[in-house]
Amino acid sequence: MKHRNKVFSGLENHGFSKLWDKGHDLNKKAEKFTVGDDCLLDQKLLYWDCVASIAHASMLKKIGILTEKEFYEIKKRLLEIIELDKKGKFQIKQEQEDSHTAIENYLTGKLGETGQKIHTARSRNDQSFVNIKLYMKNEMLGTQEAILELCKALLLFSRKNNVVFPGYTHMQKAMPSNVSLWAASFIDSMIDNLMYIDSLYKIIDSCPLGSAAGYGVPLEIDRKYVSDLLGFSEVQDNAIYVQSSRGKTEAMLLSSLANIMQDLNKLATDLILFSMPEFGYFELPQEFCTGSSIMPQKKNPDVLELLRAKSSVVLSLYLQAMSLIQNLPTGYNRDFQLAKKPLIEGIDITKESLSIAAEILGKLKIDKEKCRAAMSKELFATDLAYEYVKKGMPFRKAYKTAAENIDEIKTESFIGRYNMKLDLDAAEKEIKDIEDKLTEKKKFLIGKIASLLN
């Protein structure tokens, strides 16, 4: 029972050493400063490190560096780490710096010199980057799924709410609008976001393993073999650019996440505004609102306020990643290590935000009477101007004439035009087509990893 509950740190059964160790101790303050929270962040990447290591070991077997027996021993131990990690029993220590050291020390402790062969033909640089790319690909698919769920919620909401209400420009009443049209506008924007992520996926979908520290290795390795095993579409060929694309790749994804969050910011702001008693067009679900510690009547839209604020957080994470790669020379620099945290944090925030936005929309109510009551005469001034145009009046004269006769507008003669039932079938088909392609892409990646681990 004690053995079953044991937490492994990769230090068991052997002498511990850093991968770069040449016999001198690192100053403890320097160690803490250089490692930072990398050991904690790498816990989220440990699975992908093991997956990539199995593919790398398979290639080493193919070129004769590992025997068949050595390969299967290494693979068995890497699968052990995956299982231990699932149970929370494989911890990366600060002294180990990262997942790469923890894994290699575990293998060495279990397999001796055989375990020490795993690092042949790779550096921690390309090892780290392939983990990040695999993680990014998987999370991009998950983010797209979350976007599609929001699109479905918006689609359902739009179909249910063919309700006329005011449209605004400059925060002033402008022209008649429709709740259905308002909701559908966010569908179009989210589809743009899906397309943006899809284009980034093609850029990120190249395997960096084998580039080592940026200048390759003096061995005849098979980079395409590893790339195919891991489900990448191609090898990231230029070894120098592999390292120069560090940070840039993370920033590109964070850029797409910042755009998603900006849309959610606008959605949250609209919901807060239109649910204010002064407007009363929307009624927020009670379960997503908090109260005041002093004012008994309060129904605060805290979830939406935080949703709005988190868009600023993700934007700052994007700017952080971009700032990290400024003024760096060609080649690997330790600065890249700090791009990992904003990447992981940005992905987590965005996925959670998409999910909660979809839930709110599913329970949001529309007050049709208040929407209708807000349709005041000035909203139809443009309609009146065009009535004059239809009778042959020049538009500039029609514009001035309408401005002079706003008080004479009879809203009932125009309002029926905006009780429109949008044709949302095209949007629904587009969502379905994207979902089908996403399912195939995810099935391909899962299938590749499953084949590698079996």
Secondary structure, 3 states (H helix, E strand, C coil): CCCCCCCECCCCCCCCCCCCCCCCCCCHHHHHHHHCCHHHHHHHHHHHHHHHHHHHHHHHHHCCCCCHHHHHHHHHHHHHHHHHHHCCCECCCHHHCCHHHHHHHHHHHHHCHHHHHHHCCCCHHHHHHHHHHHHHHHHHHHHHHHHHHHHHHHHHHHHHCCCEEEEEECCEEEEEEEHHHHHHHHHHHHHHHHHHHHHHHHHHCEECCCCCCCCCCCCCCCHHHHHHHCCCCEECCCHHHHHHCCCHHHHHHHHHHHHHHHHHHHHHHHHHHHCCCCCCCEECCHHHCECCCCCCCCCECHHHHHHHHHHHHHHHHHHHHHHHCCCCCCCCCHHHHHHHHHHHHHHHHHHHHHHHHHHHHHHCEECHHHHHHCCCHHHHHHHHHHHHHHCCCCHHHHHHHHHHCHHHCCCHHHHHHHCCCCCCHHHHHHHHHHHHHHHHHHHHHHHHHHHHHC
